[in-house]
């Protein structure tokens, strides 16, 4: 099944022609599901930190108090740094 035709287009790239910090997440996640870890990292280096952040946030919302808010904030900041570094890695 070709899942790429069901992917959501990037609004920033569609309207302005400029990729955002999240461009490549869907394709990278699809490569990760196929088992291509290296290709997934090449497509979007911040995928792994993004998945860690989203899973911690999910645990925090479902199980109150399991994960502290300060720890989630630290992981979010690390994720943003990886997103910015990945953007520069892909484009420069």
C-alpha positions in Angstrom: 0.0 0.0 0.0 1.4 3.4 -1.0 1.0 5.6 2.1 2.7 8.6 0.6 -0.4 9.7 -1.2 -2.2 10.0 2.2 0.4 12.2 3.8 -0.6 15.7 4.9 1.2 18.4 2.8 3.3 21.0 4.7 1.3 24.3 4.9 4.5 26.4 5.1 6.0 24.8 2.0 2.7 25.0 0.1 2.0 28.6 0.8 5.5 30.1 1.0 7.8 27.6 -0.7 9.9 27.3 2.4 10.2 24.1 4.5 9.4 24.3 8.1 11.2 22.6 11.0 8.8 19.7 10.8 9.1 18.9 7.1 10.1 15.3 6.6 8.6 13.9 9.8 5.9 11.8 8.1 8.3 10.3 5.5 10.9 9.7 8.2 8.4 8.0 10.3 7.3 5.8 7.4 10.9 4.9 6.8 11.3 4.0 10.5 8.2 1.7 10.3 9.8 0.0 7.3 12.9 -0.6 9.3 15.2 1.8 7.5 16.8 3.6 10.5 19.6 5.3 8.6 17.2 6.6 5.9 14.8 7.8 8.6 17.6 9.7 10.3 18.8 11.2 7.0 15.3 12.3 6.1 14.5 13.9 9.5 17.2 13.8 12.2 14.8 15.0 15.0 12.4 12.1 14.6 13.7 10.1 17.5 13.7 13.0 20.0 10.2 14.0 18.7 8.9 10.5 19.3 10.5 10.5 22.8 8.9 13.9 23.6 5.5 12.8 22.3 5.5 9.6 24.2 6.6 11.4 27.5 3.8 13.9 26.9 1.3 11.1 26.4 2.4 9.4 29.6 2.1 12.6 31.4 -1.4 13.3 30.2 -2.6 9.7 30.8 -0.8 8.9 34.0 -0.7 12.1 36.0 2.5 12.6 38.0 4.6 9.8 36.3 6.7 12.2 34.4 7.5 15.6 35.8 6.7 18.8 33.9 10.3 20.0 34.2 11.6 16.8 32.6 9.1 17.2 29.7 10.3 20.8 29.2 13.9 19.7 29.1 13.1 17.0 26.5 11.1 19.6 24.5 14.0 22.0 24.4 16.4 19.2 23.4 13.9 18.3 20.7 13.7 21.9 19.4 17.6 22.0 19.3 17.6 18.8 17.2 14.9 20.2 14.9 17.0 23.3 14.3 20.2 21.4 13.8 18.4 18.9 11.5 17.1 21.8 9.4 20.6 23.2 9.0 22.0 19.7 8.3 19.5 19.2 5.5 19.8 22.7 3.9 23.3 23.9 4.4 
